[in-house]
Amino acid sequence: MEFGSIEREIYIEASPEIVFDVVSSPDHIKQWWPDDARYEPTPGSTGQIVFDHGDAGESVMGFTVVDARPPWMFSFRWTHAPGEVAAEGNSLLVTFELTASGNGSRLRIPAWSRSAP
């Protein structure tokens, strides 16, 4: 069973350095995705992202940085249980690829998906 996939490419009027920081820094990620993010944006770093569901509580998910090559690429695995080692089959692999384009950046998210183990 496949849980889903995303493939996207967009132009952003900001340098690759700025865009890289926005997609890799826990402080920036908390502003546009989860309610909290705890990890270091360096390869091998493990941590968690947290989604607050109000009265229903929180969803805490493992987050593992797979690769970070500022300002060109950032990839991570998530959705695995906290404390579990992220691997194919128990987590989603997400990659952000950046290239300079004119006065800004082209951000590419190659297709990613997760299949049930």
DSSP file (Angstrom, degrees, kcal/mol; ACC not computed):
  #  RESIDUE AA STRUCTURE BP1 BP2  ACC     N-H-->O    O-->H-N    N-H-->O    O-->H-N    TCO  KAPPA ALPHA  PHI   PSI    X-CA   Y-CA   Z-CA
    1    1 A M              0   0    0      0, 0.0   115,-2.5     0, 0.0     2,-0.4   0.000 360.0 360.0 360.0 134.6    0.0    0.0    0.0
    2    2 A E  E     -A  115   0A   0    113,-0.2   113,-0.2     1,-0.1     3,-0.1  -0.851 360.0-159.9 -99.7 134.1    1.3    3.5   -0.9
    3    3 A F  E     -     0   0A   0    111,-2.9     2,-0.2    -2,-0.4    -1,-0.1   0.674  59.4 -73.4 -85.6 -18.8    0.6    6.3    1.6
    4    4 A G  E     -     0   0A   0    110,-0.5   110,-0.8     2,-0.0    -1,-0.3  -0.754  39.6-131.1 146.7 168.3    1.2    9.0   -1.0
    5    5 A S  E     -A  113   0A   0     -2,-0.2     2,-0.4   108,-0.2   108,-0.2  -0.988   8.1-159.8-150.2 157.2    3.8   10.9   -3.0
    6    6 A I  E     +A  112   0A   0    106,-1.1   106,-1.0    -2,-0.3     2,-0.4  -0.999   9.1 175.6-138.6 138.4    4.7   14.5   -3.8
    7    7 A E  E     +     0   0A   0     -2,-0.4     2,-0.3   104,-0.2   104,-0.1  -0.972  18.5 157.2-140.4 130.2    6.7   16.0   -6.7
    8    8 A R  E     -A  109   0A   0    101,-2.2   101,-3.7    -2,-0.4     2,-0.4  -0.999  23.9-170.5-154.2 146.6    7.0   19.7   -7.0
    9    9 A E  E     +A  108   0A   0     -2,-0.3     2,-0.3    99,-0.2    99,-0.2  -0.975  19.6 169.0-139.7 127.8    9.3   22.4   -8.5
   10   10 A I  E     -A  107   0A   0     97,-2.6    97,-3.1    -2,-0.4     2,-0.4  -0.960  31.6-125.5-137.9 154.8    8.8   26.1   -7.8
   11   11 A Y  E     -A  106   0A   0     -2,-0.3     2,-0.4    95,-0.2    95,-0.2  -0.847  26.4-168.5 -97.7 135.5   10.7   29.3   -8.3
   12   12 A I  E     -A  105   0A   0     93,-3.0    93,-2.8    -2,-0.4     2,-2.2  -0.990  25.4-131.8-127.2 131.8   11.4   31.4   -5.2
   13   13 A E  S    S+     0   0    0     -2,-0.4     2,-0.3    91,-0.2    91,-0.1  -0.429  79.3  84.7 -82.3  66.3   12.6   35.0   -5.2
   14   14 A A  S    S-     0   0    0     -2,-2.2    -2,-0.2    91,-0.1     0, 0.0  -0.965  85.6 -91.5-158.4 154.6   15.3   34.4   -2.6
   15   15 A S     >  -     0   0    0     -2,-0.3     4,-2.4     1,-0.1     3,-0.3  -0.261  37.7-111.1 -67.2 156.5   18.9   33.1   -2.8
   16   16 A P  H  > S+     0   0    0      0, 0.0     4,-2.9     0, 0.0     5,-0.2   0.853 118.7  59.5 -55.9 -33.9   19.6   29.4   -2.3
   17   17 A E  H  > S+     0   0    0      2,-0.2     4,-1.7     1,-0.2     5,-0.1   0.915 108.7  42.5 -61.7 -43.0   21.2   30.2    1.0
   18   18 A I  H  > S+     0   0    0     -3,-0.3     4,-2.0     2,-0.2    -1,-0.2   0.932 115.9  47.7 -69.2 -46.1   18.0   31.8    2.4
   19   19 A V  H  X S+     0   0    0     -4,-2.4     4,-2.1     1,-0.2     5,-0.2   0.909 109.4  54.3 -63.4 -41.5   15.7   29.0    1.0
   20   20 A F  H  X S+     0   0    0     -4,-2.9     4,-1.3    -5,-0.2     5,-0.3   0.927 108.0  50.0 -56.9 -45.1   18.0   26.3    2.4
   21   21 A D  H  X S+     0   0    0     -4,-1.7     4,-2.3     1,-0.2     7,-0.3   0.895 109.5  51.6 -61.2 -40.1   17.7   27.9    5.8
   22   22 A V  H  < S+     0   0    0     -4,-2.0    -1,-0.2     1,-0.2    -2,-0.2   0.859 115.5  40.3 -66.9 -35.8   13.9   27.9    5.6
   23   23 A V  H  < S+     0   0    0     -4,-2.1    -1,-0.2    -5,-0.1    -2,-0.2   0.566 125.8  33.8 -91.0  -7.5   13.7   24.2    4.6
   24   24 A S  H  < S+     0   0    0     -4,-1.3    -2,-0.2    -3,-0.3    -3,-0.2   0.708  92.1  89.5-118.0 -27.0   16.3   23.0    7.0
   25   25 A S     X  -     0   0    0     -4,-2.3     4,-3.0    -5,-0.3     3,-0.4  -0.591  64.8-143.4 -79.4 127.7   16.3   25.0   10.2
   26   26 A P  H  > S+     0   0    0      0, 0.0     4,-2.1     0, 0.0     5,-0.1   0.876 102.1  57.1 -55.6 -37.3   14.0   23.8   13.0
   27   27 A D  H  4 S+     0   0    0      1,-0.2     4,-0.4     2,-0.2    -5,-0.1   0.895 113.2  38.9 -62.6 -39.2   13.2   27.5   13.9
   28   28 A H  H >> S+     0   0    0     -3,-0.4     3,-1.5    -7,-0.3     4,-0.6   0.910 112.1  55.9 -75.8 -42.9   12.0   28.2   10.3
   29   29 A I  H >X S+     0   0    0     -4,-3.0     4,-2.1     1,-0.3     3,-1.3   0.872 100.4  60.1 -59.0 -37.4   10.2   24.8    9.8
   30   30 A K  H 3< S+     0   0    0     -4,-2.1    -1,-0.3     1,-0.3    -2,-0.2   0.748  99.3  59.4 -61.7 -22.5    8.1   25.4   12.9
   31   31 A Q  H <4 S+     0   0    0     -3,-1.5    -1,-0.3    -4,-0.4    -2,-0.2   0.710 121.1  20.4 -80.0 -20.1    6.8   28.6   11.3
   32   32 A W  H << S+     0   0    0     -3,-1.3    -2,-0.2    -4,-0.6    -1,-0.1   0.467 131.7  16.1-129.0  -1.7    5.3   26.7    8.3
   33   33 A W  S  < S+     0   0    0     -4,-2.1    -3,-0.2     1,-0.5    -4,-0.1   0.330 108.0  21.4-137.2 -92.5    4.8   23.1    9.1
   34   34 A P        -     0   0    0      0, 0.0    -1,-0.5     0, 0.0    17,-0.2  -0.289  66.9-119.4 -82.2 171.5    4.8   21.4   12.6
   35   35 A D  S    S+     0   0    0     15,-1.9     2,-0.3     1,-0.2    16,-0.2   0.760  97.7  11.9 -77.8 -25.7    4.1   23.1   15.9
   36   36 A D  E     -B   50   0A   0     14,-1.6    14,-2.7    -7,-0.1     2,-0.4  -0.992  62.2-169.2-150.0 150.3    7.6   22.1   17.2
   37   37 A A  E     -B   49   0A   0     -2,-0.3     2,-0.5    12,-0.2    12,-0.2  -0.982   2.5-175.6-143.3 127.6   10.8   20.7   15.7
   38   38 A R  E     +B   48   0A   0     10,-3.1    10,-1.9    -2,-0.4     2,-0.3  -0.892  39.7  91.9-131.0 101.8   13.7   19.4   17.6
   39   39 A Y        -     0   0    0     -2,-0.5     8,-0.1     8,-0.2    25,-0.1  -0.950  67.5-106.3-172.3 164.6   16.8   18.3   15.7
   40   40 A E        -     0   0    0     -2,-0.3     2,-2.1     6,-0.2    25,-0.2  -0.890  32.2-125.1-100.4 135.7   20.1   19.7   14.4
   41   41 A P  S    S+     0   0    0      0, 0.0   -16,-0.0     0, 0.0    -1,-0.0  -0.212  76.1 108.1 -78.6  51.9   20.2   20.3   10.6
   42   42 A T  S >  S-     0   0    0     -2,-2.1     3,-2.2    27,-0.0    23,-0.3  -0.952  82.7 -85.2-126.6 147.3   23.3   18.1   10.2
   43   43 A P  T 3  S+     0   0    0      0, 0.0    23,-0.2     0, 0.0    24,-0.1  -0.210 114.3  18.4 -53.9 133.9   23.5   14.6    8.6
   44   44 A G  T 3  S+     0   0    0     21,-2.9    22,-0.1     1,-0.3     2,-0.1   0.238  87.8 139.7  90.2 -12.6   22.7   11.8   11.1
   45   45 A S    <   -     0   0    0     -3,-2.2    20,-2.7    -5,-0.2     2,-0.3  -0.405  34.6-161.6 -64.9 136.9   21.0   14.1   13.5
   46   46 A T  E     + C   0  64A   0     18,-0.2     2,-0.2    -3,-0.1    18,-0.2  -0.893  28.4 120.3-118.6 153.6   17.8   12.6   15.1
   47   47 A G  E     - C   0  63A   0     16,-2.2    16,-1.8    -2,-0.3     2,-0.3  -0.825  46.8 -90.8-173.1-147.6   15.0   14.3   16.8
   48   48 A Q  E     -BC  38  62A   0    -10,-1.9   -10,-3.1    14,-0.3     2,-0.4  -0.990   9.9-144.7-150.9 156.9   11.3   14.8   16.5
   49   49 A I  E     -BC  37  61A   0     12,-2.3    12,-2.7    -2,-0.3     2,-0.4  -0.958  22.3-152.9-120.6 147.5    8.6   17.0   15.1
   50   50 A V  E     -BC  36  60A   0    -14,-2.7   -15,-1.9    -2,-0.4   -14,-1.6  -0.969   9.7-163.5-128.4 132.0    5.4   17.6   17.0
   51   51 A F  E     - C   0  59A   0      8,-2.5     8,-2.6    -2,-0.4     2,-0.5  -0.970  17.3-143.7-113.2 123.3    1.9   18.4   15.8
   52   52 A D  E     - C   0  58A   0     -2,-0.5     6,-0.2     6,-0.2     3,-0.1  -0.767  16.2-176.8 -90.4 123.2   -0.5   19.8   18.4
   53   53 A H    >   -     0   0    0      4,-3.4     3,-1.8    -2,-0.5     2,-0.2  -0.017  34.6-131.3-107.4  27.7   -4.1   18.6   18.0
   54   54 A G  G >  S+     0   0    0      1,-0.3     3,-1.9     2,-0.2    -1,-0.4  -0.388  84.8   4.4  62.8-127.3   -5.6   20.7   20.8
   55   55 A D  G 3  S+     0   0    0      1,-0.3    -1,-0.3    -2,-0.2     3,-0.1   0.718 127.8  65.1 -63.8 -20.9   -7.7   18.6   23.1
   56   56 A A  G <  S-     0   0    0     -3,-1.8    -1,-0.3     1,-0.3     2,-0.2   0.511 106.4-129.0 -81.1  -3.7   -6.8   15.5   21.2
   57   57 A G    <   -     0   0    0     -3,-1.9    -4,-3.4     2,-0.0     2,-0.3  -0.559  34.6 -46.1  95.2-158.1   -3.2   15.8   22.3
   58   58 A E  E     -C   52   0A   0     -6,-0.2     2,-0.5    -2,-0.2    -6,-0.2  -0.835  31.1-141.9-118.0 152.4    0.0   15.7   20.2
   59   59 A S  E     -C   51   0A   0     -8,-2.6    -8,-2.5    -2,-0.3     2,-0.5  -0.979  21.8-166.3-108.4 120.5    1.4   13.6   17.5
   60   60 A V  E     -C   50   0A   0     -2,-0.5     2,-0.4   -10,-0.2   -10,-0.2  -0.937   8.5-176.4-110.4 124.8    5.1   13.1   18.0
   61   61 A M  E     -C   49   0A   0    -12,-2.7   -12,-2.3    -2,-0.5    20,-0.2  -0.939  28.1-110.4-124.3 143.3    7.1   11.8   15.0
   62   62 A G  E     -C   48   0A   0     18,-3.2    17,-1.1    -2,-0.4    18,-0.4  -0.354  30.4-165.4 -65.1 150.1   10.7   10.8   14.6
   63   63 A F  E     -CD  47  78A   0    -16,-1.8   -16,-2.2    15,-0.2     2,-0.4  -0.978   7.0-178.3-142.3 122.7   12.8   13.0   12.3
   64   64 A T  E     -CD  46  77A   0     13,-2.7    13,-2.7    -2,-0.4     2,-0.5  -0.987  23.8-135.3-128.5 124.0   16.2   12.0   11.0
   65   65 A V  E     - D   0  76A   0    -20,-2.7   -21,-2.9    -2,-0.4    11,-0.3  -0.670  22.4-179.8 -77.4 121.7   18.4   14.2    8.8
   66   66 A V  E     -     0   0A   0      9,-2.0     2,-0.3    -2,-0.5    10,-0.2   0.890  64.1  -6.4 -88.1 -47.2   19.8   12.1    6.0
   67   67 A D  E     - D   0  75A   0      8,-1.5     8,-2.8   -24,-0.1    -1,-0.3  -0.996  52.5-173.7-151.6 148.6   21.9   14.7    4.2
   68   68 A A  E     + D   0  74A   0     -2,-0.3     6,-0.2     6,-0.2    -3,-0.0  -0.905   9.7 167.3-147.8 116.0   22.6   18.4    4.3
   69   69 A R  E >>  - D   0  73A   0      4,-3.4     3,-2.8    -2,-0.3     4,-1.5  -0.714  44.2-113.6-129.3  80.5   24.7   20.2    1.7
   70   70 A P  T 34 S+     0   0    0      0, 0.0   -53,-0.1     0, 0.0    -2,-0.1  -0.273  88.1   1.4 -58.9 139.8   24.2   23.9    2.2
   71   71 A P  T 34 S+     0   0    0      0, 0.0   -51,-0.2     0, 0.0     3,-0.1  -0.827 131.2  49.6 -99.1  28.8   22.8   25.6    0.2
   72   72 A W  T <4 S+     0   0    0     -3,-2.8    26,-3.1     1,-0.2     2,-0.3   0.748 107.1  16.1-103.7 -25.9   22.0   23.0   -2.4
   73   73 A M  E  <  +DE  69  97A   0     -4,-1.5    -4,-3.4    24,-0.2     2,-0.4  -0.983  44.4 175.8-156.7 139.0   20.3   20.0   -0.8
   74   74 A F  E     +DE  68  96A   0     22,-2.0    22,-3.0    -2,-0.3     2,-0.4  -0.983  13.7 175.3-140.3 128.9   18.5   18.9    2.4
   75   75 A S  E     +DE  67  95A   0     -8,-2.8    -9,-2.0    -2,-0.4    -8,-1.5  -0.987   1.7 167.7-137.0 149.4   16.9   15.5    3.0
   76   76 A F  E     -DE  65  94A   0     18,-2.4    18,-3.1    -2,-0.4     2,-0.4  -0.968  26.9-130.9-150.3 162.2   15.3   13.9    5.9
   77   77 A R  E     +DE  64  93A   0    -13,-2.7   -13,-2.7    -2,-0.3     2,-0.3  -0.940  32.8 165.7-114.6 143.0   13.2   10.9    7.0
   78   78 A W  E     +DE  63  92A   0     14,-1.8    14,-3.1    -2,-0.4   -15,-0.2  -0.917  42.6  62.2-148.1 174.3   10.1   11.3    9.1
   79   79 A T  S    S+     0   0    0    -17,-1.1     2,-0.2     1,-0.4   -16,-0.1   0.257  72.1 121.9  85.2  -4.2    6.9    9.5   10.3
   80   80 A H  S    S-     0   0    0    -18,-0.4   -18,-3.2    12,-0.1    -1,-0.4  -0.518  77.0 -89.5 -79.4 156.7    8.9    6.7   12.1
   81   81 A A    >   -     0   0    0    -20,-0.2     3,-2.4    -2,-0.2   -20,-0.1  -0.378  51.5 -95.1 -64.6 140.1    8.3    6.3   15.8
   82   82 A P  T 3  S+     0   0    0      0, 0.0    -1,-0.1     0, 0.0     3,-0.1  -0.318 114.7  23.4 -54.9 136.3   10.6    8.4   18.0
   83   83 A G  T 3  S+     0   0    0      1,-0.4     2,-0.3   -36,-0.2    -2,-0.1   0.214  98.6 113.9  89.6 -15.4   13.6    6.3   19.1
   84   84 A E  S <  S-     0   0    0     -3,-2.4     2,-0.5     6,-0.1    -1,-0.4  -0.637  76.5-109.9 -86.0 146.4   13.2    4.0   16.0
   85   85 A V        -     0   0    0     -2,-0.3     2,-0.2    -3,-0.1    -4,-0.1  -0.661  35.8-120.6 -77.3 125.3   16.0    4.0   13.4
   86   86 A A        +     0   0    0     -2,-0.5     2,-0.3    -6,-0.1    -1,-0.1  -0.452  49.1 150.3 -68.3 133.0   14.6    5.6   10.2
   87   87 A A    >>  -     0   0    0     -2,-0.2     3,-1.9    -3,-0.0     4,-0.7  -0.968  54.6 -70.4-154.6 165.6   14.8    3.3    7.2
   88   88 A E  B 34 S+g   91   0B   0     -2,-0.3     4,-0.1     1,-0.2    26,-0.1  -0.425 120.5  30.1 -58.6 133.2   13.0    2.6    4.0
   89   89 A G  T 34 S+     0   0    0      2,-0.6    -1,-0.2    -2,-0.1     3,-0.1   0.056 118.6  53.8 102.8 -25.8    9.6    1.0    4.9
   90   90 A N  T <4 S+     0   0    0     -3,-1.9     2,-0.3     1,-0.1    -2,-0.2   0.366 110.6  30.3-119.8   5.1    9.1    2.8    8.2
   91   91 A S  B  < S-g   88   0B   0     -4,-0.7    -2,-0.6    24,-0.1     2,-0.4  -0.986  74.6-108.0-156.6 161.9    9.5    6.4    7.2
   92   92 A L  E     -E   78   0A   0    -14,-3.1   -14,-1.8    -2,-0.3     2,-0.6  -0.807  26.5-143.8 -93.7 135.8    9.1    8.9    4.4
   93   93 A L  E     -E   77   0A   0     -2,-0.4     2,-0.4    20,-0.4   -16,-0.2  -0.899  19.6-173.9 -98.9 124.3   12.2   10.3    2.7
   94   94 A V  E     -E   76   0A   0    -18,-3.1   -18,-2.4    -2,-0.6     2,-0.4  -0.972   1.5-172.1-120.7 132.8   11.9   14.0    1.7
   95   95 A T  E     -E   75   0A   0     -2,-0.4     2,-0.5    15,-0.3   -20,-0.2  -0.989  10.8-163.0-128.5 133.3   14.5   15.8   -0.3
   96   96 A F  E     -E   74   0A   0    -22,-3.0   -22,-2.0    -2,-0.4     2,-0.4  -0.973  11.8-169.7-110.5 120.8   14.7   19.5   -1.2
   97   97 A E  E     -EF  73 108A   0     11,-3.0    11,-3.1    -2,-0.5     2,-0.4  -0.942   5.2-164.7-111.9 133.4   17.1   20.3   -4.1
   98   98 A L  E     + F   0 107A   0    -26,-3.1     2,-0.3    -2,-0.4     9,-0.2  -0.929  11.8 175.9-121.6 140.8   18.0   23.9   -4.8
   99   99 A T  E     - F   0 106A   0      7,-1.7     7,-3.0    -2,-0.4     2,-0.2  -0.991  36.8-108.3-136.4 146.4   19.6   25.6   -7.8
  100  100 A A  E     + F   0 105A   0     -2,-0.3     2,-0.3     5,-0.2     5,-0.3  -0.513  38.9 179.8 -69.0 140.4   20.3   29.3   -8.4
  101  101 A S  E >   - F   0 104A   0      3,-2.3     3,-2.5    -2,-0.2     2,-0.1  -0.872  52.9 -54.9-148.8 109.7   17.9   30.7  -11.0
  102  102 A G  T 3  S-     0   0    0     -2,-0.3    -1,-0.1     1,-0.3   -89,-0.0  -0.396 120.9 -18.9  59.1-126.6   18.1   34.3  -12.1
  103  103 A N  T 3  S+     0   0    0     -2,-0.1    -1,-0.3    -3,-0.1     2,-0.1   0.272 138.0  28.6 -93.0  10.1   17.7   36.4   -9.0
  104  104 A G  E <  S- F   0 101A   0     -3,-2.5    -3,-2.3   -91,-0.1     2,-0.3  -0.382  86.7 -80.3-140.2-143.7   16.3   33.6   -7.0
  105  105 A S  E     -AF  12 100A   0    -93,-2.8   -93,-3.0    -5,-0.3     2,-0.6  -0.967  16.7-136.8-138.3 149.3   16.2   29.8   -6.6
  106  106 A R  E     -AF  11  99A   0     -7,-3.0    -7,-1.7    -2,-0.3     2,-0.6  -0.958  23.5-159.8-104.7 121.1   14.5   26.9   -8.1
  107  107 A L  E     -AF  10  98A   0    -97,-3.1   -97,-2.6    -2,-0.6     2,-0.5  -0.904   9.1-171.3-104.0 123.1   13.3   24.5   -5.3
  108  108 A R  E     -AF   9  97A   0    -11,-3.1   -11,-3.0    -2,-0.6   -99,-0.2  -0.958  14.8-169.0-119.0 131.3   12.7   20.9   -6.5
  109  109 A I  E     -A    8   0A   0   -101,-3.7  -101,-2.2    -2,-0.5   -13,-0.2  -0.928  23.4-145.2-114.0 101.7   11.1   18.2   -4.4
  110  110 A P  E     -     0   0A   0      0, 0.0   -15,-0.3     0, 0.0  -104,-0.2  -0.209  39.8 -73.9 -62.2 160.2   11.6   15.0   -6.3
  111  111 A A  E     +     0   0A   0   -104,-0.1     2,-0.3  -106,-0.1  -104,-0.2  -0.282  60.0 177.3 -55.2 134.6    8.9   12.4   -6.1
  112  112 A W  E     +A    6   0A   0   -106,-1.0  -106,-1.1    -3,-0.1     2,-0.3  -0.986   6.0 161.9-139.0 151.1    8.8   10.6   -2.8
  113  113 A S  E     -A    5   0A   0     -2,-0.3   -20,-0.4  -108,-0.2     2,-0.4  -0.970  26.1-135.0-157.6 168.1    6.5    8.1   -1.4
  114  114 A R  E     -     0   0A   0   -110,-0.8  -111,-2.9    -2,-0.3  -110,-0.5  -0.999  13.4-159.6-133.7 132.3    6.2    5.5    1.4
  115  115 A S  E     -A    2   0A   0     -2,-0.4  -113,-0.2  -113,-0.2   -24,-0.1  -0.809  33.5 -98.7-105.4 151.5    4.9    2.0    1.0
  116  116 A A              0   0    0   -115,-2.5   -26,-0.1    -2,-0.3    -1,-0.0  -0.407 360.0 360.0 -65.3 143.8    3.7   -0.1    3.9
  117  117 A P              0   0    0      0, 0.0    -1,-0.1     0, 0.0   -27,-0.1   0.505 360.0 360.0 -66.3 360.0    6.3   -2.5    5.3
